[in-house]
Amino acid sequence: TLAFIGARKCSLHAARFAGTATKQLSNKGWILISGMATGIDTSVHRHSLENGTIAALAGGLDQIYPKENTNLYYAILEHGGTIISENPLGAPTTPAAFHARNRVATGIAQATIVLEAARNSGTYSTARLACEYGREVFVVPGAPWDPLAAGSNSLIKNGATMILSAHDI
């Protein structure tokens, strides 16, 4: 499994990269896990539906968040994908629960792929968590002046593996 993480308010370029890379990796047999949030997560799940995807939820399994991903939630199940959560049914989606969700996603993945991590963002802290778990972290670099790339570029500067396409993984 590979965890794909990135910005909720991602750029169009990052969403396209996520879609292309996800499709290529999924077609090669990788199972992709993400958090079913808007932005990068949604792109990852949509492009890996045919070969299986894992969605890690912050709340209980019956708490679809965000609500606009309700159709995606059911599509994942219809295509034989998996929805996971460490929380009981009915558990609300709270800000603190997102950190736990990210811990689960990176914990079951062999490696984590980062797209657009702002400094001090949830994506950035999740990538650092993956490093603590001894997982390899792959990062798509961004422009030095782009706030959405500050965390990504910092991860590369501190030893994460820079990638420019799915072929680099």
C-alpha atoms as an extended CHARMM CRD file, in Angstrom:
* protein
*
       169  EXT
         1         1  THR       CA              0.0000000000        0.0000000000        0.0000000000  PROA      1               0.0000000000
         2         2  LEU       CA              0.9820000000        3.6010000000       -0.6270000000  PROA      2               0.0000000000
         3         3  ALA       CA             -0.4810000000        6.5450000000        1.2900000000  PROA      3               0.0000000000
         4         4  PHE       CA             -1.1940000000        9.6350000000       -0.8070000000  PROA      4               0.0000000000
         5         5  ILE       CA             -1.5350000000       12.8600000000        1.1650000000  PROA      5               0.0000000000
         6         6  GLY       CA             -1.8600000000       16.4890000000        0.1730000000  PROA      6               0.0000000000
         7         7  ALA       CA             -3.6670000000       19.7740000000        0.4210000000  PROA      7               0.0000000000
         8         8  ARG       CA             -7.4360000000       20.0090000000        0.5910000000  PROA      8               0.0000000000
         9         9  LYS       CA             -7.3240000000       23.2830000000       -1.3450000000  PROA      9               0.0000000000
        10        10  CYS       CA             -4.8190000000       21.9450000000       -3.8430000000  PROA      10              0.0000000000
        11        11  SER       CA             -3.8220000000       23.4430000000       -7.1430000000  PROA      11              0.0000000000
        12        12  LEU       CA             -5.2000000000       22.0780000000      -10.3880000000  PROA      12              0.0000000000
        13        13  HSD       CA             -1.6920000000       20.8580000000      -11.2620000000  PROA      13              0.0000000000
        14        14  ALA       CA             -1.4100000000       18.8530000000       -8.0250000000  PROA      14              0.0000000000
        15        15  ALA       CA             -4.8400000000       17.2860000000       -8.5340000000  PROA      15              0.0000000000
        16        16  ARG       CA             -3.8700000000       16.2870000000      -12.0850000000  PROA      16              0.0000000000
        17        17  PHE       CA             -0.5480000000       14.8670000000      -10.9000000000  PROA      17              0.0000000000
        18        18  ALA       CA             -2.3610000000       12.8920000000       -8.1940000000  PROA      18              0.0000000000
        19        19  GLY       CA             -4.8320000000       11.5090000000      -10.7250000000  PROA      19              0.0000000000
        20        20  THR       CA             -2.1860000000       10.4830000000      -13.2520000000  PROA      20              0.0000000000
        21        21  ALA       CA              0.2250000000        9.0140000000      -10.7020000000  PROA      21              0.0000000000
        22        22  THR       CA             -2.5730000000        7.2310000000       -8.8740000000  PROA      22              0.0000000000
        23        23  LYS       CA             -3.8520000000        5.6040000000      -12.0430000000  PROA      23              0.0000000000
        24        24  GLN       CA             -0.3460000000        4.4630000000      -13.0290000000  PROA      24              0.0000000000
        25        25  LEU       CA              0.4850000000        3.0530000000       -9.5890000000  PROA      25              0.0000000000
        26        26  SER       CA             -2.9200000000        1.4450000000       -9.1800000000  PROA      26              0.0000000000
        27        27  ASN       CA             -2.5780000000       -0.2600000000      -12.5660000000  PROA      27              0.0000000000
        28        28  LYS       CA              0.7560000000       -1.6950000000      -11.3830000000  PROA      28              0.0000000000
        29        29  GLY       CA             -0.9170000000       -3.3640000000       -8.4130000000  PROA      29              0.0000000000
        30        30  TRP       CA             -0.4040000000       -0.8140000000       -5.6520000000  PROA      30              0.0000000000
        31        31  ILE       CA             -3.3130000000       -0.2900000000       -3.2810000000  PROA      31              0.0000000000
        32        32  LEU       CA             -3.6390000000        3.4030000000       -2.4960000000  PROA      32              0.0000000000
        33        33  ILE       CA             -4.8240000000        4.8180000000        0.8060000000  PROA      33              0.0000000000
        34        34  SER       CA             -5.9220000000        8.3430000000        1.5300000000  PROA      34              0.0000000000
        35        35  GLY       CA             -8.2270000000       10.2110000000        3.8910000000  PROA      35              0.0000000000
        36        36  MET       CA            -11.2670000000       10.9070000000        1.6670000000  PROA      36              0.0000000000
        37        37  ALA       CA            -10.9400000000       14.6560000000        2.2520000000  PROA      37              0.0000000000
        38        38  THR       CA            -11.4690000000       17.1330000000       -0.5650000000  PROA      38              0.0000000000
        39        39  GLY       CA             -8.5690000000       17.9340000000       -2.8800000000  PROA      39              0.0000000000
        40        40  ILE       CA             -5.7610000000       15.3980000000       -3.2610000000  PROA      40              0.0000000000
        41        41  ASP       CA             -7.5440000000       12.6400000000       -1.3100000000  PROA      41              0.0000000000
        42        42  THR       CA            -10.6180000000       12.8000000000       -3.5230000000  PROA      42              0.0000000000
        43        43  SER       CA             -8.5040000000       12.6710000000       -6.6850000000  PROA      43              0.0000000000
        44        44  VAL       CA             -6.5780000000        9.6580000000       -5.3700000000  PROA      44              0.0000000000
        45        45  HSD       CA             -9.7140000000        7.6760000000       -4.5260000000  PROA      45              0.0000000000
        46        46  ARG       CA            -11.4890000000        8.4980000000       -7.7960000000  PROA      46              0.0000000000
        47        47  HSD       CA             -8.5280000000        7.4380000000       -9.9260000000  PROA      47              0.0000000000
        48        48  SER       CA             -7.8620000000        4.2050000000       -8.0530000000  PROA      48              0.0000000000
        49        49  LEU       CA            -11.4360000000        2.9100000000       -7.8090000000  PROA      49              0.0000000000
        50        50  GLU       CA            -11.0210000000        0.2410000000      -10.4830000000  PROA      50              0.0000000000
        51        51  ASN       CA             -8.1150000000       -1.4930000000       -8.7530000000  PROA      51              0.0000000000
        52        52  GLY       CA             -9.0750000000       -0.8930000000       -5.1320000000  PROA      52              0.0000000000
        53        53  THR       CA             -8.5380000000        1.9650000000       -2.7400000000  PROA      53              0.0000000000
        54        54  ILE       CA             -8.6150000000        2.3740000000        1.0160000000  PROA      54              0.0000000000
        55        55  ALA       CA            -10.2860000000        5.3970000000        2.5970000000  PROA      55              0.0000000000
        56        56  ALA       CA             -9.3150000000        6.1670000000        6.1920000000  PROA      56              0.0000000000
        57        57  LEU       CA            -12.0010000000        8.1300000000        7.9990000000  PROA      57              0.0000000000
        58        58  ALA       CA            -11.5760000000       10.4840000000       10.9360000000  PROA      58              0.0000000000
        59        59  GLY       CA            -14.9960000000        9.6920000000       12.4240000000  PROA      59              0.0000000000
        60        60  GLY       CA            -16.9080000000        6.4360000000       12.6830000000  PROA      60              0.0000000000
        61        61  LEU       CA            -17.5150000000        4.3230000000        9.5870000000  PROA      61              0.0000000000
        62        62  ASP       CA            -21.0150000000        5.7860000000        9.3480000000  PROA      62              0.0000000000
        63        63  GLN       CA            -19.7600000000        9.3910000000        9.4340000000  PROA      63              0.0000000000
        64        64  ILE       CA            -19.0700000000       10.4170000000        5.8440000000  PROA      64              0.0000000000
        65        65  TYR       CA            -16.9240000000       13.5300000000        5.8020000000  PROA      65              0.0000000000
        66        66  PRO       CA            -17.0300000000       15.7220000000        3.8630000000  PROA      66              0.0000000000
        67        67  LYS       CA            -20.6680000000       15.1980000000        2.8750000000  PROA      67              0.0000000000
        68        68  GLU       CA            -19.8860000000       16.0600000000       -0.7640000000  PROA      68              0.0000000000
        69        69  ASN       CA            -17.9210000000       12.7770000000       -0.9220000000  PROA      69              0.0000000000
        70        70  THR       CA            -20.9770000000       10.6410000000       -0.1220000000  PROA      70              0.0000000000
        71        71  ASN       CA            -21.1130000000        9.2750000000       -3.6950000000  PROA      71              0.0000000000
        72        72  LEU       CA            -17.3740000000        8.5740000000       -3.5630000000  PROA      72              0.0000000000
        73        73  TYR       CA            -17.8210000000        6.6730000000       -0.2730000000  PROA      73              0.0000000000
        74        74  TYR       CA            -20.3570000000        4.3360000000       -1.8690000000  PROA      74              0.0000000000
        75        75  ALA       CA            -18.3510000000        4.0550000000       -5.1040000000  PROA      75              0.0000000000
        76        76  ILE       CA            -15.3380000000        2.8540000000       -3.1000000000  PROA      76              0.0000000000
        77        77  LEU       CA            -17.4510000000        0.1110000000       -1.5480000000  PROA      77              0.0000000000
        78        78  GLU       CA            -19.1420000000       -0.8130000000       -4.8400000000  PROA      78              0.0000000000
        79        79  HSD       CA            -15.7400000000       -1.2920000000       -6.4950000000  PROA      79              0.0000000000
        80        80  GLY       CA            -14.4560000000       -3.5470000000       -3.7270000000  PROA      80              0.0000000000
        81        81  GLY       CA            -12.4500000000       -0.9030000000       -1.9270000000  PROA      81              0.0000000000
        82        82  THR       CA            -12.1740000000       -0.5570000000        1.8280000000  PROA      82              0.0000000000
        83        83  ILE       CA            -13.3070000000        2.0750000000        4.3020000000  PROA      83              0.0000000000
        84        84  ILE       CA            -11.4670000000        2.0260000000        7.6490000000  PROA      84              0.0000000000
        85        85  SER       CA            -11.6300000000        3.9090000000       10.9300000000  PROA      85              0.0000000000
        86        86  GLU       CA            -10.3310000000        3.2400000000       14.3980000000  PROA      86              0.0000000000
        87        87  ASN       CA            -13.3780000000        4.9840000000       15.8370000000  PROA      87              0.0000000000
        88        88  PRO       CA            -16.6940000000        3.3350000000       16.7750000000  PROA      88              0.0000000000
        89        89  LEU       CA            -19.8660000000        3.8350000000       14.7640000000  PROA      89              0.0000000000
        90        90  GLY       CA            -21.3770000000        7.2250000000       15.4370000000  PROA      90              0.0000000000
        91        91  ALA       CA            -18.0880000000        8.8270000000       16.4900000000  PROA      91              0.0000000000
        92        92  PRO       CA            -18.1120000000       12.4000000000       15.1540000000  PROA      92              0.0000000000
        93        93  THR       CA            -15.4960000000       13.8130000000       12.8440000000  PROA      93              0.0000000000
        94        94  THR       CA            -13.5550000000       16.2070000000       15.0660000000  PROA      94              0.0000000000
        95        95  PRO       CA            -10.3360000000       18.1460000000       14.3950000000  PROA      95              0.0000000000
        96        96  ALA       CA             -8.4080000000       15.8680000000       16.7740000000  PROA      96              0.0000000000
        97        97  ALA       CA             -9.6690000000       12.7900000000       14.9230000000  PROA      97              0.0000000000
        98        98  PHE       CA             -7.8660000000       13.8410000000       11.7400000000  PROA      98              0.0000000000
        99        99  HSD       CA             -4.4670000000       13.2990000000       13.3540000000  PROA      99              0.0000000000
       100       100  ALA       CA             -5.5210000000        9.7860000000       14.3830000000  PROA      100             0.0000000000
       101       101  ARG       CA             -6.7980000000        9.1010000000       10.8590000000  PROA      101             0.0000000000
       102       102  ASN       CA             -3.4710000000       10.2090000000        9.4010000000  PROA      102             0.0000000000
       103       103  ARG       CA             -1.6010000000        7.9870000000       11.8460000000  PROA      103             0.0000000000
       104       104  VAL       CA             -3.6360000000        4.9770000000       10.7090000000  PROA      104             0.0000000000
       105       105  ALA       CA             -3.1480000000        5.7510000000        7.0070000000  PROA      105             0.0000000000
       106       106  THR       CA              0.6170000000        6.1590000000        7.2460000000  PROA      106             0.0000000000
       107       107  GLY       CA              0.9010000000        3.2550000000        9.6460000000  PROA      107             0.0000000000
       108       108  ILE       CA             -0.5000000000        0.7000000000        7.2050000000  PROA      108             0.0000000000
       109       109  ALA       CA              1.2610000000        2.0920000000        4.1410000000  PROA      109             0.0000000000
       110       110  GLN       CA              4.7010000000        1.0100000000        3.0000000000  PROA      110             0.0000000000
       111       111  ALA       CA              5.4760000000        4.5430000000        1.8430000000  PROA      111             0.0000000000
       112       112  THR       CA              3.8410000000        7.9620000000        1.7770000000  PROA      112             0.0000000000
       113       113  ILE       CA              3.5900000000       10.2690000000       -1.2250000000  PROA      113             0.0000000000
       114       114  VAL       CA              3.2100000000       13.9950000000       -0.5050000000  PROA      114             0.0000000000
       115       115  LEU       CA              1.6910000000       16.6040000000       -2.8150000000  PROA      115             0.0000000000
       116       116  GLU       CA              1.4780000000       20.2350000000       -1.7230000000  PROA      116             0.0000000000
       117       117  ALA       CA              2.2260000000       20.4000000000        1.9790000000  PROA      117             0.0000000000
       118       118  ALA       CA              2.2190000000       23.8550000000        3.4980000000  PROA      118             0.0000000000
       119       119  ARG       CA              4.4830000000       24.3530000000        6.4900000000  PROA      119             0.0000000000
       120       120  ASN       CA              2.6560000000       23.4030000000        9.7090000000  PROA      120             0.0000000000
       121       121  SER       CA             -0.1740000000       21.7440000000        7.7740000000  PROA      121             0.0000000000
       122       122  GLY       CA             -1.7950000000       18.4010000000        8.5070000000  PROA      122             0.0000000000
       123       123  THR       CA             -0.0760000000       17.0250000000        5.4050000000  PROA      123             0.0000000000
       124       124  TYR       CA              3.3190000000       18.1690000000        6.6560000000  PROA      124             0.0000000000
       125       125  SER       CA              2.8330000000       16.6670000000       10.1170000000  PROA      125             0.0000000000
       126       126  THR       CA              1.5690000000       13.4140000000        8.5800000000  PROA      126             0.0000000000
       127       127  ALA       CA              4.6890000000       13.1630000000        6.3960000000  PROA      127             0.0000000000
       128       128  ARG       CA              6.8600000000       13.6970000000        9.4620000000  PROA      128             0.0000000000
       129       129  LEU       CA              4.8800000000       10.9750000000       11.2360000000  PROA      129             0.0000000000
       130       130  ALA       CA              5.5590000000        8.5950000000        8.3350000000  PROA      130             0.0000000000
       131       131  CYS       CA              9.2740000000        9.3400000000        8.7500000000  PROA      131             0.0000000000
       132       132  GLU       CA              9.0260000000        8.5330000000       12.4590000000  PROA      132             0.0000000000
       133       133  TYR       CA              7.4310000000        5.1890000000       11.5190000000  PROA      133             0.0000000000
       134       134  GLY       CA             10.4250000000        4.4440000000        9.3140000000  PROA      134             0.0000000000
       135       135  ARG       CA              8.3890000000        4.6820000000        6.1150000000  PROA      135             0.0000000000
       136       136  GLU       CA              9.8730000000        6.1100000000        2.9540000000  PROA      136             0.0000000000
       137       137  VAL       CA              8.4580000000        9.5180000000        2.0640000000  PROA      137             0.0000000000
       138       138  PHE       CA              8.2420000000       10.6320000000       -1.5660000000  PROA      138             0.0000000000
       139       139  VAL       CA              7.5570000000       14.3020000000       -2.2590000000  PROA      139             0.0000000000
       140       140  VAL       CA              6.5910000000       16.2530000000       -5.3600000000  PROA      140             0.0000000000
       141       141  PRO       CA              8.5290000000       19.5500000000       -5.1850000000  PROA      141             0.0000000000
       142       142  GLY       CA              6.9210000000       22.9250000000       -5.6090000000  PROA      142             0.0000000000
       143       143  ALA       CA              7.9090000000       26.4750000000       -6.4190000000  PROA      143             0.0000000000
       144       144  PRO       CA              9.9530000000       28.0770000000       -3.6150000000  PROA      144             0.0000000000
       145       145  TRP       CA              7.5510000000       31.0360000000       -3.3870000000  PROA      145             0.0000000000
       146       146  ASP       CA              4.4140000000       28.8740000000       -3.1600000000  PROA      146             0.0000000000
       147       147  PRO       CA              3.1200000000       28.5830000000        0.4380000000  PROA      147             0.0000000000
       148       148  LEU       CA              1.5490000000       25.2110000000       -0.4790000000  PROA      148             0.0000000000
       149       149  ALA       CA              5.0380000000       23.9140000000       -1.2630000000  PROA      149             0.0000000000
       150       150  ALA       CA              6.9450000000       25.2230000000        1.7660000000  PROA      150             0.0000000000
       151       151  GLY       CA              6.4450000000       22.0200000000        3.7500000000  PROA      151             0.0000000000
       152       152  SER       CA              7.0170000000       19.8010000000        0.7240000000  PROA      152             0.0000000000
       153       153  ASN       CA             10.3020000000       21.4750000000       -0.1440000000  PROA      153             0.0000000000
       154       154  SER       CA             11.3850000000       21.3480000000        3.4970000000  PROA      154             0.0000000000
       155       155  LEU       CA             10.7450000000       17.5990000000        3.5640000000  PROA      155             0.0000000000
       156       156  ILE       CA             12.9630000000       17.1560000000        0.4890000000  PROA      156             0.0000000000
       157       157  LYS       CA             15.6520000000       19.3740000000        1.9840000000  PROA      157             0.0000000000
       158       158  ASN       CA             15.6100000000       17.1630000000        5.0920000000  PROA      158             0.0000000000
       159       159  GLY       CA             15.9630000000       13.8290000000        3.3210000000  PROA      159             0.0000000000
       160       160  ALA       CA             12.6530000000       12.8680000000        1.7170000000  PROA      160             0.0000000000
       161       161  THR       CA             12.9070000000       11.4900000000       -1.8090000000  PROA      161             0.0000000000
       162       162  MET       CA             11.9440000000       13.9570000000       -4.5220000000  PROA      162             0.0000000000
       163       163  ILE       CA              9.7600000000       12.5480000000       -7.3030000000  PROA      163             0.0000000000
       164       164  LEU       CA              8.6620000000       14.0370000000      -10.6110000000  PROA      164             0.0000000000
       165       165  SER       CA              6.3880000000       11.1930000000      -11.7450000000  PROA      165             0.0000000000
       166       166  ALA       CA              4.9880000000        7.8440000000      -10.6410000000  PROA      166             0.0000000000
       167       167  HSD       CA              7.9460000000        6.1860000000      -12.3870000000  PROA      167             0.0000000000
       168       168  ASP       CA             10.2220000000        7.5730000000       -9.6490000000  PROA      168             0.0000000000
       169       169  ILE       CA              8.5480000000        5.3990000000       -7.0170000000  PROA      169             0.0000000000
